[in-house]
Structures are given as C-alpha cells and as structure tokens.
C-alpha cells in the first residue's frame, strides 16, 4: 500500500458555510444529530476533535441563527426542487452577510452549497499526522475508507492532498459511515455547525476529522431530478447471497463488490452487493436475490419511470419484482446492467403504494464477479410515510 501523506500543516483552510438539504423531507424520518465533538457510532478511527477557536464561536452562532431566520422568512413554499434551491440560496445569502460583516474575505466554491473564508484564518484543524499514521497501519480501515469514495488504497494520499480543512458554519445533512465488520455502513446524520471537515473543490464535505470517517452528500441527482436520501431503499427484508461472493473485492474499473446485502441500500456509492451466479431462467426461478424495503417512503406509479436500479460491473441481468408485502410480489421487468429505470404502470393499480423491491440474479455471466451487483435502488416516484 502506498504510504498516506498530507501536505505539511498549512494555514490554508476553508471555513465552510453549509446549508440544510431537506429536499422533500418532512419531520418523519429526519436524521439524528451528531454534535461536532462526538465520535458517533463505530468511527473509522478513535480520534477526538480539536476545540473550535474562541474567536470563531460567536460567528458560528450568528451565522446559524441568520440562516435559520432566512429559511423561516420564506414560509411554506413546498418541498420540490425549486423550493429546495430557494432555501439553499436564502441560507447561503444570510450566512454570507454575517461573514462579510465580521470582516472575513469570502470565496465561493463551484457548488451552490457553500461559501468559504479566504485561507490563513486558522491552522491545523485536523490532526492529520495521526490520521495518516493510523490508516497506514490499519489496512482494513483504509480499504473500507477508499471504497466509499471509489478509490484504490494507493490513491488515498493524492485524494487527501486534494482536500481542504475547515469548520462547518451551518448544520448539514450528510451520509456518514460506520466501520463495522471491516465494512463501511452508511447512515444519514446532521453534522452541527462547528464540525471540522475536509472539503473538496466544490465545497462538499468528504471527511469528518473526528473519527476520520468518509462523508457523501445526502442528495443524489438522478435523471435530472434531486432525490432526497429517503427515496432510496432503507433496509434489507430478505436476501440470499452465493457463498463464493467475496467479503470485499476491488474492481479498478467499476467499483467495489461485497457479500453484504446492505450495500444495496442508500444512494449509489460504487459499493455493490453482489448476488452470485444464480443462472435463473425467470423471476419464478430465483436462487440468489436481495429484497429491499422503503421505510419512510413508498414507491408509486407516477409520470415517466418510477423505479431506478443501479448495477455495477458488466451488463448482468436481474429480474425485478415489487410488492406491498414481501410475500406477494409482482414481476415488473428485467434489467441488464448499468443504471436502468422501470415504469411500473402495467402492474400498479391506482393509489397503490409499494414498500418492497426484489432483485433476482438472472442468466449466467462470464465476468470476474459472476452475478448481478446491486449498488442502489431508488423510488423515482414516491410518497413520504
């Protein structure tokens, strides 16, 4: 494994102003909050955070209050993508005003979700030397971290060097990760203002300094639509994985493959649940499969495609069935690798809401990892529950 390295401790940092990303999320199913000093469940590394500089604390408070007031002033404008963008813009402008008044020079990353301070305000936000040393000796943690960001372990040094350290100045919903059974397990969380993070060139948090956990955005743009994390499958209802599927295997072209069916949950992250070679001739002849469940939303028939399946690797077919309960599933079609959408109108009655999707491995394949590899299952048309 190539040694991890960071640039020498530098005054170049970015204090991030990050906005709440509640696209279509009501009070039900909102994520829990993780305070800036808390490790959280099963961190990758047992690293404590460094205290927020005293001069930054009042700015954090004023910025968060201004952002919240700006969002309240908009009133009830709905939860579609336009309303979400309006909230983002309002919070961003309010926070920018606070920072400008406090005398900070501002820069804007390419992303709309943040503004940053000019370099040179704070030093040594993350204990980078300790992070580097820990990942150099813990190969399992390094392998799992790399898999979340679609990297090879030999590329981690360059990846870390491309990031910049800063403090969140507004609360932000992200996909954080537990490190359990040598695998990364995603979960949605609110990181509070003051959390030390490493951000990319677009201003998106990619690493949480406390615990050195990998972060992903809580929203994914699929087919041109902003979909909150709630629209992705939330739990595994049933599965059967072939014994030959490895616990974690890197494929340098497509991503990572595991025998953990939970990797089919949440937004796509290039980590897949591999089913194994079932060689099934039809949906009724289902040997290896995973059945996922939507918990806080339901799949419905709506305009255009209703369901999206993301499969990694070569084009390997799957039989897709949906159901109101897991014992009464309706076959909706066969998909064949990559990102595929399905219209369920042929089997869905008016006003029906579906909780379950079963993906069954199809005919034989000659790929290195035989069988289908499920990265994500998304309800493109859904209702909150």
Order of alpha helices (4+ residues) and beta strands (2+ residues): beta-beta-alpha-alpha-beta-beta-alpha-alpha-alpha-beta-beta-beta-beta-beta-beta-beta-beta-beta-beta-beta-beta-beta-beta-beta-beta-beta-beta-beta-beta-beta-beta
